Amino acid sequence: MSRIGNIPVSIPDGVTVTVSKDNEVMVKGPKGELNQLVHPDIRVIVEGNELKVERPSDQKNHKSLHGLYRSLISNMVVGVSEGYKIVQELVGVGYKASHSGQVLELALGYSHNIFFEIPKEVKLETITERGKNPTILLESHDKQLIGQVAAKIRSFRKPEPYKGKGVIFKGEVIRRKAGKAAAAK
């Protein structure tokens, strides 16, 4: 039994959810608008200010799709009403971040700077304070897109386990390794 799929999604004030005939769920809210095409076997029912997702049978495939689409729709509702925010830090000597418009410029210890264009749906902000690590703030109503952008930024310089340098998420704990022991004489 899918425990996640059976939980109804509550729809807050200011958010409208519509389901088209071809099983496409459209969610509109103050932060934006999102669409999700749902598998034909899964039914999405909107009753008042609640949304329910139903499956036709207890097959393994239907159970997995049931929980998946319930989670995706829930993420869409939260995104258009509250939005999502990801904070990343650049840990390392000489690491810098700046932006002009939607282009993020990163200096991550390579021989060249990295220029990365952020999609227009994601709001970008960089903070550089003296004595603190440079910070990148990402805000969006689309959880999938903001996660993908954050993962791409992190892939430019993944945190390494010896010194902990790299692009890390705020509050993330990097598992550290001991360095090479000194040679015995």
C-alpha positions as CSV (number, residue, x, y, z in Angstrom):
1,M,0.0,0.0,0.0
2,S,1.4,3.4,-0.9
3,R,1.4,5.5,2.2
4,I,2.6,8.7,0.4
5,G,0.0,8.3,-2.4
6,N,-2.9,8.0,0.0
7,I,-2.2,11.3,1.7
8,P,-4.4,14.1,0.2
9,V,-2.6,17.3,-0.9
10,S,-4.1,20.4,0.7
11,I,-4.5,23.3,-1.7
12,P,-3.8,26.7,0.0
13,D,-5.7,29.9,-0.7
14,G,-4.6,31.7,-3.9
15,V,-3.6,28.4,-5.6
16,T,-5.8,26.8,-8.4
17,V,-5.3,23.3,-9.6
18,T,-7.0,22.1,-12.8
19,V,-6.8,18.7,-14.5
20,S,-7.3,18.5,-18.3
21,K,-8.9,15.6,-20.2
22,D,-5.4,14.4,-21.3
23,N,-4.4,14.0,-17.6
24,E,-2.3,17.1,-17.4
25,V,-2.3,18.8,-14.0
26,M,-1.9,22.6,-14.1
27,V,-1.1,24.5,-10.9
28,K,-1.3,28.3,-10.7
29,G,-0.3,30.4,-7.7
30,P,1.2,33.7,-6.7
31,K,4.8,32.6,-7.5
32,G,4.1,31.1,-10.9
33,E,2.6,28.3,-12.9
34,L,3.6,24.7,-13.4
35,N,2.4,21.8,-15.5
36,Q,2.8,18.0,-15.1
37,L,1.6,15.3,-17.4
38,V,0.3,12.3,-15.4
39,H,0.3,8.6,-16.5
40,P,-3.0,7.7,-18.0
41,D,-3.7,4.9,-15.4
42,I,-3.4,7.4,-12.5
43,R,-6.5,9.5,-11.6
44,V,-6.2,13.0,-10.1
45,I,-9.3,14.3,-8.3
46,V,-9.8,17.8,-7.0
47,E,-12.4,18.2,-4.3
48,G,-12.7,21.6,-2.7
49,N,-9.4,22.5,-1.3
50,E,-8.0,19.0,-1.4
51,L,-6.4,16.9,-4.2
52,K,-6.4,13.1,-4.2
53,V,-4.4,10.8,-6.4
54,E,-5.9,7.3,-7.1
55,R,-4.6,4.2,-8.8
56,P,-6.6,1.4,-10.5
57,S,-4.9,-1.7,-9.0
58,D,-2.3,-2.8,-6.5
59,Q,0.3,-3.8,-9.1
60,K,3.9,-2.8,-8.3
61,N,4.0,-0.3,-11.2
62,H,0.7,1.4,-10.2
63,K,1.9,1.7,-6.6
64,S,5.1,3.4,-7.5
65,L,3.4,5.8,-9.9
66,H,0.8,6.6,-7.2
67,G,3.4,7.9,-4.8
68,L,5.5,9.5,-7.5
69,Y,2.7,11.7,-8.9
70,R,1.3,12.6,-5.5
71,S,4.8,13.8,-4.5
72,L,5.3,15.7,-7.8
73,I,1.9,17.5,-7.5
74,S,2.6,18.3,-3.8
75,N,6.0,19.8,-4.8
76,M,4.2,21.9,-7.4
77,V,1.6,23.2,-5.0
78,V,4.3,24.2,-2.4
79,G,6.4,25.7,-5.2
80,V,3.7,28.1,-6.5
81,S,2.6,29.1,-3.0
82,E,5.8,29.4,-1.0
83,G,8.7,28.7,-3.4
84,Y,12.0,26.9,-2.9
85,K,15.4,28.3,-1.8
86,I,18.8,26.7,-2.1
87,V,21.9,28.3,-0.5
88,Q,25.4,27.2,-1.6
89,E,28.8,28.2,-0.2
90,L,32.2,28.3,-2.0
91,V,34.8,27.0,0.5
92,G,38.4,27.6,-0.6
93,V,41.0,30.3,-0.8
94,G,40.4,32.6,-3.7
95,Y,37.0,31.1,-4.7
96,K,34.6,33.9,-5.8
97,A,31.1,34.2,-7.2
98,S,29.5,37.1,-9.0
99,H,26.6,37.6,-11.3
100,S,25.4,40.0,-14.0
101,G,21.8,39.3,-14.9
102,Q,21.3,35.6,-15.2
103,V,25.0,34.7,-15.9
104,L,26.9,33.4,-12.9
105,E,30.7,33.9,-12.9
106,L,32.7,31.5,-10.7
107,A,36.4,31.5,-9.9
108,L,37.0,28.0,-8.5
109,G,40.8,27.7,-8.7
110,Y,40.9,26.7,-12.3
111,S,43.1,28.6,-14.9
112,H,39.9,30.3,-16.2
113,N,36.6,31.6,-14.8
114,I,33.4,29.6,-15.3
115,F,30.4,31.4,-16.8
116,F,27.1,29.6,-16.2
117,E,23.8,30.9,-17.6
118,I,20.9,30.4,-15.1
119,P,17.4,29.7,-16.5
120,K,15.1,32.7,-16.2
121,E,12.7,30.8,-13.9
122,V,15.4,30.8,-11.2
123,K,16.2,34.0,-9.3
124,L,20.0,34.3,-8.6
125,E,21.8,36.3,-6.0
126,T,25.5,36.2,-4.9
127,I,26.7,37.5,-1.5
128,T,30.4,38.2,-0.8
129,E,31.1,39.4,2.8
130,R,34.6,40.0,4.2
131,G,35.7,37.1,6.4
132,K,33.0,34.7,5.2
133,N,32.7,32.3,2.3
134,P,31.1,33.6,-0.9
135,T,27.4,32.5,-1.0
136,I,25.1,31.7,-3.9
137,L,21.3,32.1,-3.3
138,L,18.9,30.4,-5.7
139,E,15.1,30.8,-5.5
140,S,12.4,29.3,-7.8
141,H,8.9,27.9,-7.8
142,D,10.1,24.8,-9.7
143,K,11.7,22.3,-7.3
144,Q,13.1,20.1,-10.1
145,L,14.7,23.0,-12.0
146,I,16.3,24.6,-8.9
147,G,17.7,21.2,-7.8
148,Q,19.1,20.6,-11.3
149,V,20.8,24.1,-11.4
150,A,22.2,23.6,-7.9
151,A,23.6,20.2,-8.8
152,K,25.2,21.6,-12.0
153,I,26.9,24.5,-10.0
154,R,28.2,21.9,-7.4
155,S,29.6,19.7,-10.2
156,F,32.0,22.5,-11.2
157,R,34.0,21.9,-8.0
158,K,32.7,19.0,-5.9
159,P,33.8,19.1,-2.2
160,E,36.9,17.1,-1.6
161,P,37.3,15.0,1.6
162,Y,40.8,16.1,2.7
163,K,40.5,19.9,3.1
164,G,36.7,20.3,2.5
165,K,37.2,22.7,-0.4
166,G,34.5,23.1,-3.1
167,V,30.9,24.1,-3.6
168,I,28.8,22.9,-0.7
169,F,25.2,23.3,0.4
170,K,24.6,25.5,3.4
171,G,24.7,23.3,6.5
172,E,26.1,20.3,4.7
173,V,28.7,18.3,6.6
174,I,31.5,17.0,4.5
175,R,32.9,13.7,5.7
176,R,36.6,14.3,6.2
177,K,39.5,11.8,5.7
178,A,42.8,11.9,7.5
179,G,45.7,12.8,5.3
180,K,48.8,10.7,4.5
181,A,50.7,10.0,7.7
182,A,54.2,11.3,8.0
183,A,56.9,8.8,6.9
184,A,58.7,7.0,9.8
185,K,62.5,7.5,9.9
